[in-house]
Amino acid sequence: MLARDALGLPLAFRLPLLRGLGGLRREAGPLGVALHDLALRAMRRVPQEQIRHVPAVLCHRRLPEDAPTEWEGEAARRVVREHLAACGHPAARLRPVPQAPQWCAVDWPLPARPPLVSVIIPTRDGAGLLARSADAVLRRTDYPALELLIVDNGSTGAEALALLARLRQDPRVRVLDAPGPFNYAALNNAAAAAARGEVLLLLNNDTDVYEPGWLRAMVAQALRPEVGAVGAKLVYADGRLQHGGVVLSPGPMLAHQLRLAEPEETGPQGELILARSVLAVTGACPAIRRQLYLAMGGLDAGALRVAFNDIDLCLRLGSEGYRIVWTPEATLMHLESVSRGDDASDPERHARFLRELGVIQSRWAVELARDPYHNPNLLFSWQGSGLASPPRRSRPWLA
């Protein structure tokens, strides 16, 4: 709703609320902008749970022949600025979205002295992967205050040990020795306990960055009091989408929204170019305030040692009233499980995966019955859709 009018028409209000708001403001601008303004003012009056979306086609209307003008986009940004100021965020800056100038992106401010961020990378051998991800954090990220915690889960290779020795020479790097069976949740929890930063950034060792400002964008979102966790836009080496937020798919099962979308795709109503609330984000690159992470008990290292602990944490945060935000302002490459391989290829690991899937489905049965952030009329993901590959059409997100 900060980026564009997500409600549109038809729009129904309780009459006392509408009267209390004073109806449409003529000074807001054209009708579409005035409706956006009205909805934003209503959002300041009523709690989130009293706003509902009916996921059905209730009417048809003819789209205008001309696209919204730049003036209308500026008028929309003006009412969003007024809304942010009324909510106590006058320092947030708005700018047009390059692909759709009538929409806007919100640049949330960082404090004058940005907080220390603890970037946590679990690893075992895989020197080439770790070297690239560590270089991305230490030399190709422009955030001014960070520490890198490498959690070594029993590396034995000579190349990996030599790399760890070199990395230890950087004063921003600490290597935490954590030998034993692989437990992704426990490794991250141990690092979180030892971290000195105000914000934690959990990062897989099979990631790389594209632009230096990615961490600034994630930290700015993570510092908002109403936000629990922040996820990044992750893409494969060929540029196609790997992670655009987690959504429900039939089962109930979980999938990555619009996985394998092409780099130029904007998604339905800008889903891939606008920051938005989602059900959950992947554990490959989430940011969360350290004190909140510890207060929530971190990742579940008992029942969810490897899979779905990220989903579980996001759902726990959501149950406490925190938003889970996905932002395209932070784009990274993610090779997805290249370090460990596919769980389905090993019978023991596949059995563990199914056990952990059963845990998440039983623990969150009510929450997983409906995804409040996803339109069920849209194709959720190429993966699990029954398609061998993405259909080649002008709008491939349409089911």
GIGI-V533043 format. One record per residue. RES is the residue in one letter. SS is DSSP state (@ for helix, = for strand, . for the rest). NEAR is the number of other ideal C-beta (glycine too) atoms within 12 Angstrom. Layout:
RES,SS,NEAR ; RES,SS,NEAR
This chain:
M,.,34 ; L,.,38 ; A,.,35 ; R,.,40 ; D,.,37 ; A,.,25 ; L,.,24 ; G,.,20 ; L,.,19 ; P,.,15 ; L,.,26 ; A,.,16 ; F,.,26 ; R,.,16 ; L,@,10 ; P,@,11 ; L,@,22 ; L,@,19 ; R,@,12 ; G,@,16 ; L,@,25 ; G,.,18 ; G,.,18 ; L,.,24 ; R,.,22 ; R,@,13 ; E,@,14 ; A,@,30 ; G,.,29 ; P,.,27 ; L,@,22 ; G,@,31 ; V,@,33 ; A,@,28 ; L,@,31 ; H,@,41 ; D,@,36 ; L,@,33 ; A,@,35 ; L,@,35 ; R,@,29 ; A,@,31 ; M,@,29 ; R,.,23 ; R,.,22 ; V,.,20 ; P,.,11 ; Q,@,20 ; E,@,9 ; Q,@,12 ; I,.,23 ; R,.,16 ; H,.,22 ; V,.,16 ; P,.,15 ; A,.,10 ; V,.,10 ; L,.,13 ; C,.,11 ; H,.,8 ; R,.,11 ; R,.,7 ; L,.,11 ; P,.,13 ; E,.,6 ; D,.,10 ; A,.,14 ; P,.,28 ; T,.,18 ; E,@,17 ; W,@,16 ; E,@,30 ; G,@,32 ; E,@,23 ; A,@,30 ; A,@,40 ; R,@,35 ; R,@,26 ; V,@,37 ; V,@,38 ; R,@,25 ; E,@,27 ; H,@,31 ; L,@,28 ; A,@,17 ; A,@,18 ; C,.,22 ; G,.,13 ; H,.,24 ; P,.,15 ; A,.,19 ; A,.,29 ; R,=,20 ; L,=,31 ; R,=,19 ; P,=,28 ; V,=,28 ; P,.,17 ; Q,.,20 ; A,=,25 ; P,=,24 ; Q,=,32 ; W,=,37 ; C,=,39 ; A,=,32 ; V,=,34 ; D,=,25 ; W,.,31 ; P,.,20 ; L,.,29 ; P,.,17 ; A,.,8 ; R,.,9 ; P,.,23 ; P,.,30 ; L,.,26 ; V,=,39 ; S,=,40 ; V,=,45 ; I,=,50 ; I,=,45 ; P,=,43 ; T,=,44 ; R,.,31 ; D,.,26 ; G,.,32 ; A,@,28 ; G,@,21 ; L,@,34 ; L,@,41 ; A,@,27 ; R,@,31 ; S,@,40 ; A,@,37 ; D,@,24 ; A,@,35 ; V,@,39 ; L,@,29 ; R,@,21 ; R,.,22 ; T,.,34 ; D,.,21 ; Y,.,36 ; P,.,19 ; A,.,23 ; L,=,39 ; E,=,33 ; L,=,40 ; L,=,41 ; I,=,44 ; V,=,42 ; D,=,37 ; N,.,34 ; G,.,22 ; S,.,30 ; T,.,15 ; G,.,19 ; A,@,12 ; E,@,18 ; A,@,29 ; L,@,22 ; A,@,17 ; L,@,31 ; L,@,35 ; A,@,18 ; R,@,20 ; L,@,32 ; R,@,21 ; Q,.,14 ; D,.,21 ; P,.,11 ; R,.,27 ; V,=,30 ; R,=,28 ; V,=,32 ; L,=,31 ; D,=,23 ; A,.,30 ; P,.,17 ; G,.,16 ; P,.,17 ; F,.,28 ; N,.,30 ; Y,@,41 ; A,@,35 ; A,@,28 ; L,@,39 ; N,@,46 ; N,@,34 ; A,@,28 ; A,@,40 ; A,@,38 ; A,@,24 ; A,@,24 ; A,.,34 ; R,.,23 ; G,.,34 ; E,.,28 ; V,=,41 ; L,=,45 ; L,=,52 ; L,=,45 ; L,.,46 ; N,.,42 ; N,.,43 ; D,.,32 ; T,=,46 ; D,=,35 ; V,=,36 ; Y,.,24 ; E,.,22 ; P,.,20 ; G,.,24 ; W,@,39 ; L,@,44 ; R,@,34 ; A,@,38 ; M,@,46 ; V,@,43 ; A,@,35 ; Q,@,45 ; A,@,45 ; L,.,31 ; R,.,35 ; P,.,17 ; E,.,25 ; V,=,35 ; G,=,37 ; A,=,48 ; V,=,49 ; G,=,52 ; A,=,47 ; K,=,49 ; L,=,43 ; V,=,36 ; Y,.,27 ; A,.,19 ; D,.,13 ; G,.,19 ; R,.,29 ; L,=,41 ; Q,=,41 ; H,=,45 ; G,.,45 ; G,.,45 ; V,=,45 ; V,=,43 ; L,=,35 ; S,=,27 ; P,.,18 ; G,.,18 ; P,.,26 ; M,=,22 ; L,=,39 ; A,=,33 ; H,=,42 ; Q,.,45 ; L,.,45 ; R,.,39 ; L,.,34 ; A,.,38 ; E,.,26 ; P,.,24 ; E,.,16 ; E,.,32 ; T,.,28 ; G,.,36 ; P,@,27 ; Q,@,27 ; G,@,29 ; E,.,35 ; L,.,38 ; I,.,34 ; L,.,36 ; A,.,41 ; R,=,39 ; S,=,37 ; V,.,43 ; L,.,41 ; A,=,45 ; V,.,47 ; T,.,42 ; G,.,43 ; A,.,39 ; C,.,46 ; P,=,50 ; A,=,48 ; I,=,47 ; R,=,35 ; R,@,34 ; Q,@,20 ; L,@,31 ; Y,@,38 ; L,@,21 ; A,@,17 ; M,.,28 ; G,.,21 ; G,.,36 ; L,.,42 ; D,.,32 ; A,.,27 ; G,.,18 ; A,.,22 ; L,.,37 ; R,.,28 ; V,.,38 ; A,.,36 ; F,.,37 ; N,@,37 ; D,@,39 ; I,@,44 ; D,@,39 ; L,@,45 ; C,@,43 ; L,@,37 ; R,@,31 ; L,@,38 ; G,@,33 ; S,@,19 ; E,.,19 ; G,.,16 ; Y,.,30 ; R,=,32 ; I,=,42 ; V,=,42 ; W,=,46 ; T,=,46 ; P,=,42 ; E,=,34 ; A,=,41 ; T,=,34 ; L,=,45 ; M,=,35 ; H,=,40 ; L,.,27 ; E,.,30 ; S,.,27 ; V,.,23 ; S,.,31 ; R,.,28 ; G,.,16 ; D,.,14 ; D,@,25 ; A,@,17 ; S,@,12 ; D,.,14 ; P,@,11 ; E,@,14 ; R,@,22 ; H,@,18 ; A,@,16 ; R,@,26 ; F,@,25 ; L,@,19 ; R,@,22 ; E,@,33 ; L,@,29 ; G,@,20 ; V,@,26 ; I,@,34 ; Q,@,26 ; S,@,18 ; R,@,23 ; W,.,30 ; A,.,16 ; V,.,14 ; E,@,26 ; L,@,32 ; A,@,15 ; R,.,19 ; D,.,34 ; P,.,26 ; Y,.,32 ; H,.,36 ; N,.,28 ; P,.,20 ; N,.,16 ; L,.,25 ; L,.,33 ; F,.,39 ; S,.,34 ; W,.,30 ; Q,.,29 ; G,.,21 ; S,.,27 ; G,.,14 ; L,.,18 ; A,.,9 ; S,.,14 ; P,.,23 ; P,.,19 ; R,.,12 ; R,.,13 ; S,.,11 ; R,.,19 ; P,.,29 ; W,.,33 ; L,.,18 ; A,.,19
